[in-house]
Amino acid sequence: RHTLKVKEDFHCICVFNPPVTGREDHDENGVYPPPEPEAWGDPQRTEEA
C-alpha cells in the first residue's frame, strides 16, 4: 500500500508495463504475476502502413 498526503492540488499517473489486462490479482506479496502469453499479442503480426 502507498499513502500520499498532499497540501496542494496533485495529479498522479500510474503506468503498467506490460499493460494490465483486467484479469490480474495481487499475490500474497501484493504484486501482479507475469502476464499470460496471449496478453503479449502475436509476435509474428506486422502493422501495415
PDBQT receptor file of N, H, CA, C and O in Angstrom, charges set to zero:
ATOM      1  N   ARG A   1       0.831  -1.190   0.000  1.00  0.00    +0.000 N 
ATOM      2  CA  ARG A   1       0.000   0.000   0.000  1.00  0.00    +0.000 C 
ATOM      3  C   ARG A   1       0.866   1.240   0.000  1.00  0.00    +0.000 C 
ATOM      4  O   ARG A   1       1.982   1.253   0.518  1.00  0.00    +0.000 OA
ATOM      5  N   HIS A   2       0.318   2.275  -0.595  1.00  0.00    +0.000 N 
ATOM      6  H   HIS A   2      -0.589   2.265  -1.016  1.00  0.00    +0.000 HD
ATOM      7  CA  HIS A   2       1.019   3.553  -0.647  1.00  0.00    +0.000 C 
ATOM      8  C   HIS A   2       0.112   4.608  -0.042  1.00  0.00    +0.000 C 
ATOM      9  O   HIS A   2      -1.096   4.602  -0.280  1.00  0.00    +0.000 OA
ATOM     10  N   THR A   3       0.674   5.498   0.727  1.00  0.00    +0.000 N 
ATOM     11  H   THR A   3       1.655   5.502   0.921  1.00  0.00    +0.000 HD
ATOM     12  CA  THR A   3      -0.088   6.594   1.309  1.00  0.00    +0.000 C 
ATOM     13  C   THR A   3       0.561   7.902   0.887  1.00  0.00    +0.000 C 
ATOM     14  O   THR A   3       1.755   8.111   1.104  1.00  0.00    +0.000 OA
ATOM     15  N   LEU A   4      -0.229   8.779   0.282  1.00  0.00    +0.000 N 
ATOM     16  H   LEU A   4      -1.198   8.610   0.106  1.00  0.00    +0.000 HD
ATOM     17  CA  LEU A   4       0.245  10.097  -0.113  1.00  0.00    +0.000 C 
ATOM     18  C   LEU A   4      -0.566  11.139   0.629  1.00  0.00    +0.000 C 
ATOM     19  O   LEU A   4      -1.794  11.064   0.678  1.00  0.00    +0.000 OA
ATOM     20  N   LYS A   5       0.118  12.107   1.204  1.00  0.00    +0.000 N 
ATOM     21  H   LYS A   5       1.115  12.168   1.164  1.00  0.00    +0.000 HD
ATOM     22  CA  LYS A   5      -0.555  13.233   1.842  1.00  0.00    +0.000 C 
ATOM     23  C   LYS A   5      -0.055  14.491   1.154  1.00  0.00    +0.000 C 
ATOM     24  O   LYS A   5       1.139  14.790   1.171  1.00  0.00    +0.000 OA
ATOM     25  N   VAL A   6      -0.979  15.223   0.549  1.00  0.00    +0.000 N 
ATOM     26  H   VAL A   6      -1.949  14.980   0.535  1.00  0.00    +0.000 HD
ATOM     27  CA  VAL A   6      -0.596  16.422  -0.188  1.00  0.00    +0.000 C 
ATOM     28  C   VAL A   6      -1.309  17.629   0.385  1.00  0.00    +0.000 C 
ATOM     29  O   VAL A   6      -2.386  17.507   0.968  1.00  0.00    +0.000 OA
ATOM     30  N   LYS A   7      -0.704  18.797   0.217  1.00  0.00    +0.000 N 
ATOM     31  H   LYS A   7       0.171  18.896  -0.257  1.00  0.00    +0.000 HD
ATOM     32  CA  LYS A   7      -1.282  20.043   0.727  1.00  0.00    +0.000 C 
ATOM     33  C   LYS A   7      -1.796  20.928  -0.397  1.00  0.00    +0.000 C 
ATOM     34  O   LYS A   7      -2.448  21.941  -0.144  1.00  0.00    +0.000 OA
ATOM     35  N   GLU A   8      -1.504  20.550  -1.638  1.00  0.00    +0.000 N 
ATOM     36  H   GLU A   8      -0.974  19.728  -1.844  1.00  0.00    +0.000 HD
ATOM     37  CA  GLU A   8      -1.951  21.313  -2.799  1.00  0.00    +0.000 C 
ATOM     38  C   GLU A   8      -2.547  20.347  -3.810  1.00  0.00    +0.000 C 
ATOM     39  O   GLU A   8      -2.552  19.135  -3.589  1.00  0.00    +0.000 OA
ATOM     40  N   ASP A   9      -3.057  20.886  -4.932  1.00  0.00    +0.000 N 
ATOM     41  H   ASP A   9      -3.053  21.870  -5.111  1.00  0.00    +0.000 HD
ATOM     42  CA  ASP A   9      -3.563  20.023  -5.993  1.00  0.00    +0.000 C 
ATOM     43  C   ASP A   9      -2.469  19.049  -6.415  1.00  0.00    +0.000 C 
ATOM     44  O   ASP A   9      -1.293  19.404  -6.486  1.00  0.00    +0.000 OA
ATOM     45  N   PHE A  10      -2.877  17.831  -6.690  1.00  0.00    +0.000 N 
ATOM     46  H   PHE A  10      -3.833  17.542  -6.632  1.00  0.00    +0.000 HD
ATOM     47  CA  PHE A  10      -1.909  16.789  -7.026  1.00  0.00    +0.000 C 
ATOM     48  C   PHE A  10      -2.501  15.900  -8.105  1.00  0.00    +0.000 C 
ATOM     49  O   PHE A  10      -3.642  15.454  -7.990  1.00  0.00    +0.000 OA
ATOM     50  N   HIS A  11      -1.737  15.645  -9.140  1.00  0.00    +0.000 N 
ATOM     51  H   HIS A  11      -0.810  16.008  -9.233  1.00  0.00    +0.000 HD
ATOM     52  CA  HIS A  11      -2.141  14.740 -10.208  1.00  0.00    +0.000 C 
ATOM     53  C   HIS A  11      -1.134  13.602 -10.252  1.00  0.00    +0.000 C 
ATOM     54  O   HIS A  11       0.074  13.833 -10.201  1.00  0.00    +0.000 OA
ATOM     55  N   CYS A  12      -1.621  12.396 -10.345  1.00  0.00    +0.000 N 
ATOM     56  H   CYS A  12      -2.603  12.208 -10.386  1.00  0.00    +0.000 HD
ATOM     57  CA  CYS A  12      -0.748  11.230 -10.350  1.00  0.00    +0.000 C 
ATOM     58  C   CYS A  12      -1.175  10.289 -11.472  1.00  0.00    +0.000 C 
ATOM     59  O   CYS A  12      -2.366  10.072 -11.697  1.00  0.00    +0.000 OA
ATOM     60  N   ILE A  13      -0.199   9.740 -12.165  1.00  0.00    +0.000 N 
ATOM     61  H   ILE A  13       0.769   9.916 -11.983  1.00  0.00    +0.000 HD
ATOM     62  CA  ILE A  13      -0.458   8.776 -13.231  1.00  0.00    +0.000 C 
ATOM     63  C   ILE A  13       0.293   7.496 -12.897  1.00  0.00    +0.000 C 
ATOM     64  O   ILE A  13       1.461   7.529 -12.511  1.00  0.00    +0.000 OA
ATOM     65  N   CYS A  14      -0.381   6.389 -13.048  1.00  0.00    +0.000 N 
ATOM     66  H   CYS A  14      -1.330   6.363 -13.362  1.00  0.00    +0.000 HD
ATOM     67  CA  CYS A  14       0.236   5.091 -12.813  1.00  0.00    +0.000 C 
ATOM     68  C   CYS A  14       0.313   4.356 -14.148  1.00  0.00    +0.000 C 
ATOM     69  O   CYS A  14      -0.689   4.241 -14.853  1.00  0.00    +0.000 OA
ATOM     70  N   VAL A  15       1.487   3.864 -14.493  1.00  0.00    +0.000 N 
ATOM     71  H   VAL A  15       2.301   3.957 -13.920  1.00  0.00    +0.000 HD
ATOM     72  CA  VAL A  15       1.695   3.181 -15.764  1.00  0.00    +0.000 C 
ATOM     73  C   VAL A  15       2.170   1.758 -15.499  1.00  0.00    +0.000 C 
ATOM     74  O   VAL A  15       3.105   1.542 -14.728  1.00  0.00    +0.000 OA
ATOM     75  N   PHE A  16       1.530   0.802 -16.136  1.00  0.00    +0.000 N 
ATOM     76  H   PHE A  16       0.771   0.978 -16.762  1.00  0.00    +0.000 HD
ATOM     77  CA  PHE A  16       1.936  -0.592 -16.030  1.00  0.00    +0.000 C 
ATOM     78  C   PHE A  16       2.568  -1.026 -17.340  1.00  0.00    +0.000 C 
ATOM     79  O   PHE A  16       1.997  -0.811 -18.409  1.00  0.00    +0.000 OA
ATOM     80  N   ASN A  17       3.736  -1.631 -17.263  1.00  0.00    +0.000 N 
ATOM     81  H   ASN A  17       4.200  -1.806 -16.394  1.00  0.00    +0.000 HD
ATOM     82  CA  ASN A  17       4.401  -2.129 -18.453  1.00  0.00    +0.000 C 
ATOM     83  C   ASN A  17       4.944  -3.512 -18.142  1.00  0.00    +0.000 C 
ATOM     84  O   ASN A  17       5.902  -3.625 -17.377  1.00  0.00    +0.000 OA
ATOM     85  N   PRO A  18       4.374  -4.562 -18.702  1.00  0.00    +0.000 N 
ATOM     86  CA  PRO A  18       3.354  -4.560 -19.741  1.00  0.00    +0.000 C 
ATOM     87  C   PRO A  18       1.999  -4.120 -19.194  1.00  0.00    +0.000 C 
ATOM     88  O   PRO A  18       1.743  -4.228 -17.995  1.00  0.00    +0.000 OA
ATOM     89  N   PRO A  19       1.137  -3.624 -20.076  1.00  0.00    +0.000 N 
ATOM     90  CA  PRO A  19      -0.180  -3.155 -19.647  1.00  0.00    +0.000 C 
ATOM     91  C   PRO A  19      -0.982  -4.258 -18.965  1.00  0.00    +0.000 C 
ATOM     92  O   PRO A  19      -0.848  -5.436 -19.298  1.00  0.00    +0.000 OA
ATOM     93  N   VAL A  20      -1.805  -3.867 -18.020  1.00  0.00    +0.000 N 
ATOM     94  H   VAL A  20      -1.914  -2.910 -17.749  1.00  0.00    +0.000 HD
ATOM     95  CA  VAL A  20      -2.673  -4.843 -17.359  1.00  0.00    +0.000 C 
ATOM     96  C   VAL A  20      -3.838  -5.188 -18.274  1.00  0.00    +0.000 C 
ATOM     97  O   VAL A  20      -4.227  -4.392 -19.129  1.00  0.00    +0.000 OA
ATOM     98  N   THR A  21      -4.388  -6.379 -18.088  1.00  0.00    +0.000 N 
ATOM     99  H   THR A  21      -4.072  -7.025 -17.394  1.00  0.00    +0.000 HD
ATOM    100  CA  THR A  21      -5.483  -6.843 -18.934  1.00  0.00    +0.000 C 
ATOM    101  C   THR A  21      -6.826  -6.784 -18.224  1.00  0.00    +0.000 C 
ATOM    102  O   THR A  21      -7.868  -6.946 -18.859  1.00  0.00    +0.000 OA
ATOM    103  N   GLY A  22      -6.815  -6.554 -16.912  1.00  0.00    +0.000 N 
ATOM    104  H   GLY A  22      -5.968  -6.423 -16.397  1.00  0.00    +0.000 HD
ATOM    105  CA  GLY A  22      -8.056  -6.549 -16.141  1.00  0.00    +0.000 C 
ATOM    106  C   GLY A  22      -8.330  -7.867 -15.457  1.00  0.00    +0.000 C 
ATOM    107  O   GLY A  22      -9.283  -7.974 -14.684  1.00  0.00    +0.000 OA
ATOM    108  N   ARG A  23      -7.506  -8.890 -15.726  1.00  0.00    +0.000 N 
ATOM    109  H   ARG A  23      -6.732  -8.803 -16.354  1.00  0.00    +0.000 HD
ATOM    110  CA  ARG A  23      -7.697 -10.204 -15.112  1.00  0.00    +0.000 C 
ATOM    111  C   ARG A  23      -6.674 -10.469 -14.009  1.00  0.00    +0.000 C 
ATOM    112  O   ARG A  23      -6.628 -11.570 -13.461  1.00  0.00    +0.000 OA
ATOM    113  N   GLU A  24      -5.862  -9.481 -13.683  1.00  0.00    +0.000 N 
ATOM    114  H   GLU A  24      -5.899  -8.586 -14.128  1.00  0.00    +0.000 HD
ATOM    115  CA  GLU A  24      -4.804  -9.679 -12.708  1.00  0.00    +0.000 C 
ATOM    116  C   GLU A  24      -5.341  -9.643 -11.276  1.00  0.00    +0.000 C 
ATOM    117  O   GLU A  24      -6.310  -8.945 -10.976  1.00  0.00    +0.000 OA
ATOM    118  N   ASP A  25      -4.699 -10.399 -10.417  1.00  0.00    +0.000 N 
ATOM    119  H   ASP A  25      -3.912 -10.966 -10.661  1.00  0.00    +0.000 HD
ATOM    120  CA  ASP A  25      -4.951 -10.361  -8.978  1.00  0.00    +0.000 C 
ATOM    121  C   ASP A  25      -3.604 -10.257  -8.286  1.00  0.00    +0.000 C 
ATOM    122  O   ASP A  25      -2.632 -10.885  -8.705  1.00  0.00    +0.000 OA
ATOM    123  N   HIS A  26      -3.547  -9.453  -7.214  1.00  0.00    +0.000 N 
ATOM    124  H   HIS A  26      -4.336  -8.942  -6.874  1.00  0.00    +0.000 HD
ATOM    125  CA  HIS A  26      -2.309  -9.381  -6.440  1.00  0.00    +0.000 C 
ATOM    126  C   HIS A  26      -2.035 -10.729  -5.790  1.00  0.00    +0.000 C 
ATOM    127  O   HIS A  26      -2.964 -11.424  -5.378  1.00  0.00    +0.000 OA
ATOM    128  N   ASP A  27      -0.756 -11.101  -5.696  1.00  0.00    +0.000 N 
ATOM    129  H   ASP A  27      -0.001 -10.537  -6.031  1.00  0.00    +0.000 HD
ATOM    130  CA  ASP A  27      -0.414 -12.327  -4.975  1.00  0.00    +0.000 C 
ATOM    131  C   ASP A  27      -0.253 -12.012  -3.488  1.00  0.00    +0.000 C 
ATOM    132  O   ASP A  27      -0.553 -10.901  -3.050  1.00  0.00    +0.000 OA
ATOM    133  N   GLU A  28       0.217 -12.981  -2.719  1.00  0.00    +0.000 N 
ATOM    134  H   GLU A  28       0.461 -13.883  -3.074  1.00  0.00    +0.000 HD
ATOM    135  CA  GLU A  28       0.332 -12.793  -1.270  1.00  0.00    +0.000 C 
ATOM    136  C   GLU A  28       1.341 -11.708  -0.893  1.00  0.00    +0.000 C 
ATOM    137  O   GLU A  28       1.331 -11.218   0.236  1.00  0.00    +0.000 OA
ATOM    138  N   ASN A  29       2.219 -11.329  -1.842  1.00  0.00    +0.000 N 
ATOM    139  H   ASN A  29       2.227 -11.727  -2.759  1.00  0.00    +0.000 HD
ATOM    140  CA  ASN A  29       3.191 -10.263  -1.595  1.00  0.00    +0.000 C 
ATOM    141  C   ASN A  29       2.710  -8.905  -2.100  1.00  0.00    +0.000 C 
ATOM    142  O   ASN A  29       3.424  -7.910  -1.974  1.00  0.00    +0.000 OA
ATOM    143  N   GLY A  30       1.497  -8.856  -2.673  1.00  0.00    +0.000 N 
ATOM    144  H   GLY A  30       0.917  -9.664  -2.775  1.00  0.00    +0.000 HD
ATOM    145  CA  GLY A  30       0.941  -7.601  -3.162  1.00  0.00    +0.000 C 
ATOM    146  C   GLY A  30       1.400  -7.213  -4.554  1.00  0.00    +0.000 C 
ATOM    147  O   GLY A  30       1.249  -6.059  -4.955  1.00  0.00    +0.000 OA
ATOM    148  N   VAL A  31       1.962  -8.163  -5.301  1.00  0.00    +0.000 N 
ATOM    149  H   VAL A  31       2.084  -9.101  -4.975  1.00  0.00    +0.000 HD
ATOM    150  CA  VAL A  31       2.425  -7.868  -6.658  1.00  0.00    +0.000 C 
ATOM    151  C   VAL A  31       1.605  -8.635  -7.680  1.00  0.00    +0.000 C 
ATOM    152  O   VAL A  31       0.955  -9.628  -7.353  1.00  0.00    +0.000 OA
ATOM    153  N   TYR A  32       1.642  -8.165  -8.924  1.00  0.00    +0.000 N 
ATOM    154  H   TYR A  32       2.170  -7.358  -9.190  1.00  0.00    +0.000 HD
ATOM    155  CA  TYR A  32       0.955  -8.847 -10.007  1.00  0.00    +0.000 C 
ATOM    156  C   TYR A  32       1.849  -9.951 -10.566  1.00  0.00    +0.000 C 
ATOM    157  O   TYR A  32       3.067  -9.779 -10.610  1.00  0.00    +0.000 OA
ATOM    158  N   PRO A  33       1.284 -11.071 -10.992  1.00  0.00    +0.000 N 
ATOM    159  CA  PRO A  33       2.081 -12.117 -11.632  1.00  0.00    +0.000 C 
ATOM    160  C   PRO A  33       2.471 -11.681 -13.047  1.00  0.00    +0.000 C 
ATOM    161  O   PRO A  33       1.891 -10.732 -13.575  1.00  0.00    +0.000 OA
ATOM    162  N   PRO A  34       3.448 -12.360 -13.672  1.00  0.00    +0.000 N 
ATOM    163  CA  PRO A  34       3.779 -12.045 -15.070  1.00  0.00    +0.000 C 
ATOM    164  C   PRO A  34       2.550 -12.246 -15.956  1.00  0.00    +0.000 C 
ATOM    165  O   PRO A  34       1.700 -13.081 -15.645  1.00  0.00    +0.000 OA
ATOM    166  N   PRO A  35       2.442 -11.491 -17.058  1.00  0.00    +0.000 N 
ATOM    167  CA  PRO A  35       1.280 -11.639 -17.938  1.00  0.00    +0.000 C 
ATOM    168  C   PRO A  35       1.263 -13.006 -18.612  1.00  0.00    +0.000 C 
ATOM    169  O   PRO A  35       2.302 -13.639 -18.802  1.00  0.00    +0.000 OA
ATOM    170  N   GLU A  36       0.065 -13.441 -18.966  1.00  0.00    +0.000 N 
ATOM    171  H   GLU A  36      -0.778 -12.927 -18.812  1.00  0.00    +0.000 HD
ATOM    172  CA  GLU A  36      -0.085 -14.687 -19.708  1.00  0.00    +0.000 C 
ATOM    173  C   GLU A  36       0.364 -14.453 -21.145  1.00  0.00    +0.000 C 
ATOM    174  O   GLU A  36       0.189 -13.351 -21.665  1.00  0.00    +0.000 OA
ATOM    175  N   PRO A  37       0.939 -15.463 -21.801  1.00  0.00    +0.000 N 
ATOM    176  CA  PRO A  37       1.465 -15.269 -23.165  1.00  0.00    +0.000 C 
ATOM    177  C   PRO A  37       0.460 -14.674 -24.145  1.00  0.00    +0.000 C 
ATOM    178  O   PRO A  37       0.852 -13.874 -24.995  1.00  0.00    +0.000 OA
ATOM    179  N   GLU A  38      -0.827 -15.032 -24.060  1.00  0.00    +0.000 N 
ATOM    180  H   GLU A  38      -1.145 -15.681 -23.369  1.00  0.00    +0.000 HD
ATOM    181  CA  GLU A  38      -1.795 -14.483 -25.015  1.00  0.00    +0.000 C 
ATOM    182  C   GLU A  38      -1.988 -12.982 -24.837  1.00  0.00    +0.000 C 
ATOM    183  O   GLU A  38      -2.482 -12.320 -25.750  1.00  0.00    +0.000 OA
ATOM    184  N   ALA A  39      -1.610 -12.427 -23.685  1.00  0.00    +0.000 N 
ATOM    185  H   ALA A  39      -1.208 -12.965 -22.944  1.00  0.00    +0.000 HD
ATOM    186  CA  ALA A  39      -1.729 -10.983 -23.462  1.00  0.00    +0.000 C 
ATOM    187  C   ALA A  39      -0.619 -10.214 -24.168  1.00  0.00    +0.000 C 
ATOM    188  O   ALA A  39      -0.704  -8.995 -24.311  1.00  0.00    +0.000 OA
ATOM    189  N   TRP A  40       0.436 -10.928 -24.615  1.00  0.00    +0.000 N 
ATOM    190  H   TRP A  40       0.506 -11.918 -24.498  1.00  0.00    +0.000 HD
ATOM    191  CA  TRP A  40       1.559 -10.270 -25.266  1.00  0.00    +0.000 C 
ATOM    192  C   TRP A  40       1.265  -9.913 -26.706  1.00  0.00    +0.000 C 
ATOM    193  O   TRP A  40       1.989  -9.111 -27.295  1.00  0.00    +0.000 OA
ATOM    194  N   GLY A  41       0.228 -10.483 -27.290  1.00  0.00    +0.000 N 
ATOM    195  H   GLY A  41      -0.360 -11.135 -26.811  1.00  0.00    +0.000 HD
ATOM    196  CA  GLY A  41      -0.061 -10.243 -28.694  1.00  0.00    +0.000 C 
ATOM    197  C   GLY A  41       0.695 -11.228 -29.572  1.00  0.00    +0.000 C 
ATOM    198  O   GLY A  41       1.447 -12.062 -29.067  1.00  0.00    +0.000 OA
ATOM    199  N   ASP A  42       0.504 -11.140 -30.851  1.00  0.00    +0.000 N 
ATOM    200  H   ASP A  42      -0.108 -10.463 -31.261  1.00  0.00    +0.000 HD
ATOM    201  CA  ASP A  42       1.124 -12.051 -31.806  1.00  0.00    +0.000 C 
ATOM    202  C   ASP A  42       2.456 -11.467 -32.276  1.00  0.00    +0.000 C 
ATOM    203  O   ASP A  42       2.458 -10.455 -32.976  1.00  0.00    +0.000 OA
ATOM    204  N   PRO A  43       3.598 -12.079 -31.910  1.00  0.00    +0.000 N 
ATOM    205  CA  PRO A  43       4.896 -11.524 -32.315  1.00  0.00    +0.000 C 
ATOM    206  C   PRO A  43       5.133 -11.600 -33.820  1.00  0.00    +0.000 C 
ATOM    207  O   PRO A  43       6.019 -10.916 -34.332  1.00  0.00    +0.000 OA
ATOM    208  N   GLN A  44       4.362 -12.418 -34.543  1.00  0.00    +0.000 N 
ATOM    209  H   GLN A  44       3.642 -12.974 -34.127  1.00  0.00    +0.000 HD
ATOM    210  CA  GLN A  44       4.519 -12.545 -35.991  1.00  0.00    +0.000 C 
ATOM    211  C   GLN A  44       3.721 -11.492 -36.748  1.00  0.00    +0.000 C 
ATOM    212  O   GLN A  44       3.928 -11.293 -37.946  1.00  0.00    +0.000 OA
ATOM    213  N   ARG A  45       2.807 -10.814 -36.050  1.00  0.00    +0.000 N 
ATOM    214  H   ARG A  45       2.639 -10.975 -35.077  1.00  0.00    +0.000 HD
ATOM    215  CA  ARG A  45       1.948  -9.830 -36.712  1.00  0.00    +0.000 C 
ATOM    216  C   ARG A  45       2.727  -8.553 -36.993  1.00  0.00    +0.000 C 
ATOM    217  O   ARG A  45       3.479  -8.070 -36.147  1.00  0.00    +0.000 OA
ATOM    218  N   THR A  46       2.539  -8.019 -38.180  1.00  0.00    +0.000 N 
ATOM    219  H   THR A  46       1.928  -8.411 -38.868  1.00  0.00    +0.000 HD
ATOM    220  CA  THR A  46       3.144  -6.741 -38.533  1.00  0.00    +0.000 C 
ATOM    221  C   THR A  46       2.034  -5.769 -38.881  1.00  0.00    +0.000 C 
ATOM    222  O   THR A  46       1.035  -6.141 -39.498  1.00  0.00    +0.000 OA
ATOM    223  N   GLU A  47       2.215  -4.536 -38.483  1.00  0.00    +0.000 N 
ATOM    224  H   GLU A  47       3.026  -4.234 -37.982  1.00  0.00    +0.000 HD
ATOM    225  CA  GLU A  47       1.237  -3.494 -38.792  1.00  0.00    +0.000 C 
ATOM    226  C   GLU A  47       1.479  -2.993 -40.212  1.00  0.00    +0.000 C 
ATOM    227  O   GLU A  47       2.621  -2.763 -40.610  1.00  0.00    +0.000 OA
ATOM    228  N   GLU A  48       0.406  -2.829 -40.968  1.00  0.00    +0.000 N 
ATOM    229  H   GLU A  48      -0.521  -3.016 -40.645  1.00  0.00    +0.000 HD
ATOM    230  CA  GLU A  48       0.528  -2.287 -42.315  1.00  0.00    +0.000 C 
ATOM    231  C   GLU A  48       0.503  -0.780 -42.249  1.00  0.00    +0.000 C 
ATOM    232  O   GLU A  48      -0.260  -0.197 -41.478  1.00  0.00    +0.000 OA
ATOM    233  N   ALA A  49       1.344  -0.140 -43.063  1.00  0.00    +0.000 N 
ATOM    234  H   ALA A  49       1.963  -0.614 -43.689  1.00  0.00    +0.000 HD
ATOM    235  CA  ALA A  49       1.427   1.320 -43.067  1.00  0.00    +0.000 C 
ATOM    236  C   ALA A  49       0.252   1.932 -43.763  1.00  0.00    +0.000 C 
ATOM    237  O   ALA A  49       0.160   3.156 -43.859  1.00  0.00    +0.000 OA
TER     238      ALA A  49
